[in-house]
Amino acid sequence: MKNAQTIIFILMGSLILAACQKKQPSRLDLEMEKALPELERKAGQFDPSLAIKPGLAHRAVSVKQNPDGTYQIISIGELRKGVLPYGIDKEVNKKNLGFTVRWMGDGGKYLGSYTIEHPLNSRSCEDGTSKVRRSALNQFEVLIPADQNIRMIELGENGNSFSRLAVKIDRPIK
Amino acid sequence: MKKNNVMNAVSLVVLLLMGFTSCKENPETFAIHTPISPGSSERVTYRLNKLTGSVDQVKLFTRVSTIDSSGNVTSMGRETLANTWNSPSFPIELQSPVGGYGANRLVQYRFEVKGNDKTYNHRVTFATTPYPVANAAIPVYVVGDQNKVFNIVFIPDTSMTSRPDLFKSTVASQIDSTFHQEDWIRRLRNSYNFFINPVSAIARDFNTGMRHVPPSNDANLSFAQGRCILHFHDIRDQSGAGYFSAEYYVRGTMLHESGHALYRLSDEYDNSTTLRQTDPNPNIWDEEADAEAAAPSYGKSSADVRQLGTQDWYRLCNNSCPMRSSGPPINHHDNPCKTRILYTLLQRAGN
């Protein structure tokens, strides 16, 4: 009798445990639980001021694509408020496909890069289909950090077959 | 023996409670105000909605500051308690005093929520209009430093300029009924700033072969990850040069396009021609073996790997993933997209 009670208890316990395990948070839920306080702590305060602060700015570079596919700089724009809107790769990421902007310092030292859809592309996703068209325009702008150490930028497409179409900036960007 | 059984039972109960309490927020609430971009003399209604859990008490605080034409805060208001609700029933609403907040004001409100032995806050800031900072995006629902969170600017198409009230209510419902309705993004609500642009743009139909015409203050918007032109037309929407367009009423398109713009998620359509693997934490893979290898880390198995049509691309998200659909309805992100979203937000916060 006592053994039967023990067996029933163990069986019920196992069932509860099984149900409980189904409700256990997933790895992703645990990551979220950990991330939320960090994100809230780092979110800071909204700043309405137009003032451009050191290290918290970017600028646009107007670029022309030549018929042979190479690029040339048309102009370098004024500073704009805010850090680059893109996630920056701290090291060369060859696998990302798309249009990559890299910036280098003295001696071609890699400083950072990001990859986006080509600025001349238009893309449309509707009705379960997606289409892409390259604009007939040949001018566009790319954004770079407001970093005075930048000496050169490189523009290219499609990850592993990164085309080394270097665009040299003759003067430091200030 | 009996003592051991009791101990086992206690352990099981503790595990059970942990299981039920750890997976979801409890309580889970979200805040909104209307009008989303109030005029200087308009009253504002603050609302707190509850999705789940029990709430014991809610307090609403407001702070009104003054800014000048350069956006500098010239007078920082004091935070004052507007109301307290004990054992509240939802939604909670409170209207601001008659007469509005005046011109050149930034208003911050904070819902302090107590329940389930914890306390948390919803802190939201908006500006009254006209906004004194010329040609700047107007903050309508901002929660943090522009450099640390994602920024989404809603731009009226010229078809919306004659419908300013519709445009504003659309923006409010995009925040409340799109971003706050998607389960994963709602939990990350403290990572998204929303703005309205004071200058219109022109949304063009992809099938015409023409590109969108950006607003004249384009240079002032390059801080934003998402720049969305809301329109009143029935066109084939497109994205390009940092702008995407959407009919004012659609929800799924907003989630889909913000998936591209904010997190660089790839399409998951079978016949997409713009597929790309964005590392780290991609949502599609160019090698089936890589998708299979990644599956366990997303709580999936190799049996969940799906080929995108006949292309050599593979996905793990379920069929209703927002990156596999667009248009009016809202679907919820699956684990690969969730992982990428969380990664990009943490990367942004770590700037």
Boltz contact constraints between the chains, C-beta under 6 A:
constraints:
  - contact:
      token1: [A, 13]
      token2: [B, 12]
      max_distance: 6.0
  - contact:
      token1: [A, 16]
      token2: [B, 12]
      max_distance: 6.0
  - contact:
      token1: [A, 17]
      token2: [B, 12]
      max_distance: 6.0
  - contact:
      token1: [A, 20]
      token2: [B, 15]
      max_distance: 6.0
  - contact:
      token1: [A, 20]
      token2: [B, 16]
      max_distance: 6.0
  - contact:
      token1: [A, 20]
      token2: [B, 19]
      max_distance: 6.0
  - contact:
      token1: [A, 23]
      token2: [B, 19]
      max_distance: 6.0
  - contact:
      token1: [A, 23]
      token2: [B, 20]
      max_distance: 6.0
  - contact:
      token1: [A, 24]
      token2: [B, 19]
      max_distance: 6.0
  - contact:
      token1: [A, 25]
      token2: [B, 22]
      max_distance: 6.0
  - contact:
      token1: [A, 25]
      token2: [B, 23]
      max_distance: 6.0
  - contact:
      token1: [A, 26]
      token2: [B, 299]
      max_distance: 6.0
  - contact:
      token1: [A, 28]
      token2: [B, 335]
      max_distance: 6.0
  - contact:
      token1: [A, 28]
      token2: [B, 338]
      max_distance: 6.0
  - contact:
      token1: [A, 29]
      token2: [B, 23]
      max_distance: 6.0
  - contact:
      token1: [A, 35]
      token2: [B, 342]
      max_distance: 6.0
  - contact:
      token1: [A, 35]
      token2: [B, 346]
      max_distance: 6.0
  - contact:
      token1: [A, 39]
      token2: [B, 191]
      max_distance: 6.0
  - contact:
      token1: [A, 39]
      token2: [B, 349]
      max_distance: 6.0
  - contact:
      token1: [A, 40]
      token2: [B, 190]
      max_distance: 6.0
  - contact:
      token1: [A, 42]
      token2: [B, 148]
      max_distance: 6.0
  - contact:
      token1: [A, 42]
      token2: [B, 349]
      max_distance: 6.0
  - contact:
      token1: [A, 43]
      token2: [B, 144]
      max_distance: 6.0
  - contact:
      token1: [A, 43]
      token2: [B, 148]
      max_distance: 6.0
  - contact:
      token1: [A, 43]
      token2: [B, 149]
      max_distance: 6.0
  - contact:
      token1: [A, 43]
      token2: [B, 190]
      max_distance: 6.0
  - contact:
      token1: [A, 44]
      token2: [B, 144]
      max_distance: 6.0
  - contact:
      token1: [A, 44]
      token2: [B, 145]
      max_distance: 6.0
  - contact:
      token1: [A, 44]
      token2: [B, 148]
      max_distance: 6.0
  - contact:
      token1: [A, 46]
      token2: [B, 125]
      max_distance: 6.0
  - contact:
      token1: [A, 46]
      token2: [B, 142]
      max_distance: 6.0
  - contact:
      token1: [A, 48]
      token2: [B, 67]
      max_distance: 6.0
  - contact:
      token1: [A, 48]
      token2: [B, 71]
      max_distance: 6.0
  - contact:
      token1: [A, 49]
      token2: [B, 71]
      max_distance: 6.0
  - contact:
      token1: [A, 49]
      token2: [B, 72]
      max_distance: 6.0
  - contact:
      token1: [A, 50]
      token2: [B, 70]
      max_distance: 6.0
  - contact:
      token1: [A, 50]
      token2: [B, 71]
      max_distance: 6.0
  - contact:
      token1: [A, 56]
      token2: [B, 147]
      max_distance: 6.0
  - contact:
      token1: [A, 80]
      token2: [B, 222]
      max_distance: 6.0
  - contact:
      token1: [A, 82]
      token2: [B, 146]
      max_distance: 6.0
  - contact:
      token1: [A, 82]
      token2: [B, 147]
      max_distance: 6.0
  - contact:
      token1: [A, 82]
      token2: [B, 223]
      max_distance: 6.0
  - contact:
      token1: [A, 83]
      token2: [B, 147]
      max_distance: 6.0
  - contact:
      token1: [A, 83]
      token2: [B, 351]
      max_distance: 6.0
  - contact:
      token1: [A, 85]
      token2: [B, 225]
      max_distance: 6.0
  - contact:
      token1: [A, 87]
      token2: [B, 344]
      max_distance: 6.0
  - contact:
      token1: [A, 87]
      token2: [B, 347]
      max_distance: 6.0
  - contact:
      token1: [A, 95]
      token2: [B, 279]
      max_distance: 6.0
  - contact:
      token1: [A, 96]
      token2: [B, 278]
      max_distance: 6.0
  - contact:
      token1: [A, 97]
      token2: [B, 276]
      max_distance: 6.0
  - contact:
      token1: [A, 98]
      token2: [B, 276]
      max_distance: 6.0
  - contact:
      token1: [A, 119]
      token2: [B, 241]
      max_distance: 6.0
  - contact:
      token1: [A, 122]
      token2: [B, 211]
      max_distance: 6.0
  - contact:
      token1: [A, 122]
      token2: [B, 238]
      max_distance: 6.0
  - contact:
      token1: [A, 122]
      token2: [B, 240]
      max_distance: 6.0
  - contact:
      token1: [A, 123]
      token2: [B, 239]
      max_distance: 6.0
  - contact:
      token1: [A, 123]
      token2: [B, 274]
      max_distance: 6.0
  - contact:
      token1: [A, 124]
      token2: [B, 206]
      max_distance: 6.0
  - contact:
      token1: [A, 124]
      token2: [B, 236]
      max_distance: 6.0
  - contact:
      token1: [A, 124]
      token2: [B, 238]
      max_distance: 6.0
  - contact:
      token1: [A, 125]
      token2: [B, 326]
      max_distance: 6.0
  - contact:
      token1: [A, 126]
      token2: [B, 236]
      max_distance: 6.0
  - contact:
      token1: [A, 128]
      token2: [B, 269]
      max_distance: 6.0
  - contact:
      token1: [A, 129]
      token2: [B, 271]
      max_distance: 6.0
  - contact:
      token1: [A, 130]
      token2: [B, 267]
      max_distance: 6.0
  - contact:
      token1: [A, 130]
      token2: [B, 269]
      max_distance: 6.0
  - contact:
      token1: [A, 130]
      token2: [B, 272]
      max_distance: 6.0
  - contact:
      token1: [A, 130]
      token2: [B, 274]
      max_distance: 6.0
  - contact:
      token1: [A, 132]
      token2: [B, 273]
      max_distance: 6.0
  - contact:
      token1: [A, 132]
      token2: [B, 274]
      max_distance: 6.0
  - contact:
      token1: [A, 135]
      token2: [B, 211]
      max_distance: 6.0
  - contact:
      token1: [A, 143]
      token2: [B, 222]
      max_distance: 6.0
